[in-house]
Amino acid sequence: MVIKYGRYGKFLACPGFPECQNTKPFFEEAGVNCPECGGKVLIRKTKKGRIYYGCENNPECGFMSWNKPTGEKCPVCGSFMVEKGRKNVKIVCSNEKCGYIKEKPADGE
């Protein structure tokens, strides 16, 4: 299988594409494990092109997040932490009731 570029992004196809119609979706890994089942978290796109993070064991697991998970646990409630924001990125607890916020360290530190 080789990586090809189509109208909707990258996908895996056999080297003889388009004569050979064997294709599979291409997902990049987010680099963290799923907080629910321990599988890999993949970077995916919706039909409209919005990025989300989902477990590789979908639909059995069901983990999904719009914000990038960090792989850390919240020290207050134990829920998983996510990165929020574009310019001033903060690491925030995914549990909205908790509200724990941790400033993301600068790249040089």
N, C-alpha and C positions, 0 to 999 in steps of 0.2 A: 504494500500500500504506500502511496505517495501523497503528500499534501498538495491539494489543488485549491485555487481561488475561484469562487463563483460569485454570483450576484448577491448572495446573502452571507458571504464570508468564507472562511476556510472549511474544507472537508477532506476526508480521506477517500481516495479512489485507487483502483488498480491502474498500473502504468499504461494500459491500453485504452483508457477513458477517452472518448465517449463510446467506442465500440463495445468495451466491457462495461456493463452498467452496475458493477458491484461498488457501492459507495457506503460510507459510514460518516456520522457527524464527528467533527473534531472539537474537543473541549480542552482548554488549558487548565492546569491545576492551580489552585490558589495558594498552595504551599502549607496548608493547615489540615488537620483532621477534623472530621465531623464531630461536634460536641454531643450528638445523640447516639450514633452507632459506631464511631471510630473510623469510618471510611474516609476517603479523600474528598475534599471540597473542590468542586469544579466551577470555573467561571463560565457562565452560560448567558445567552441572550434571548429575550422574548421575541415574539413575532414582530413587534414594533421596534426592536433594536436596543431596548433598555437592558443593561447588564444586571445580572443577579448571581448569587452564589448558591449552589445547590449540591447536595450529596450525590456521590456516584451511585449509591444504592437506591436512587429514586425509582419507583414510587414506594418501595418497602419502607424506607426511612422517613421521607417526608420533610427533611430539613431544608429550609430555604431562607435566605436573608438578602435584603436589598443592599446592605452595607457589608463591607469586607470583614470577615471574622479574623481575629488576631491569633487565636489559639490559646489565649489566656482565659482564666476564670476570674470572675468578679470576687474581690476579697470580702465584700459585704454579703452578697446573697448566693454566690456560687454559680451564677448564670454565665454564659459566654460573653466575651467582650468583642466589640466591633469598632472599626474606624469610621468616624463620621466627619464630614466637611471636606471641602476641596482645597481651600487655601490654609485655613487654620485647622489642621487635622487633629482631632481629639480621639482618644480611646474611651468609649462609652459602654456602659453595661447595656446589654440587649433587653433587659427587663425594665420596662418603662417605669414601673412602680419603685424600683431601687434608686435610679438617678445618679449612680456613682460615675464620676468623670475623672479621667486621668489625662494630663497633658502628654502629648506624644513628644518624646525627647528629640532634640535637634539631630540632624544627620551626623554632625561632628562629634557628638557625645557618645 
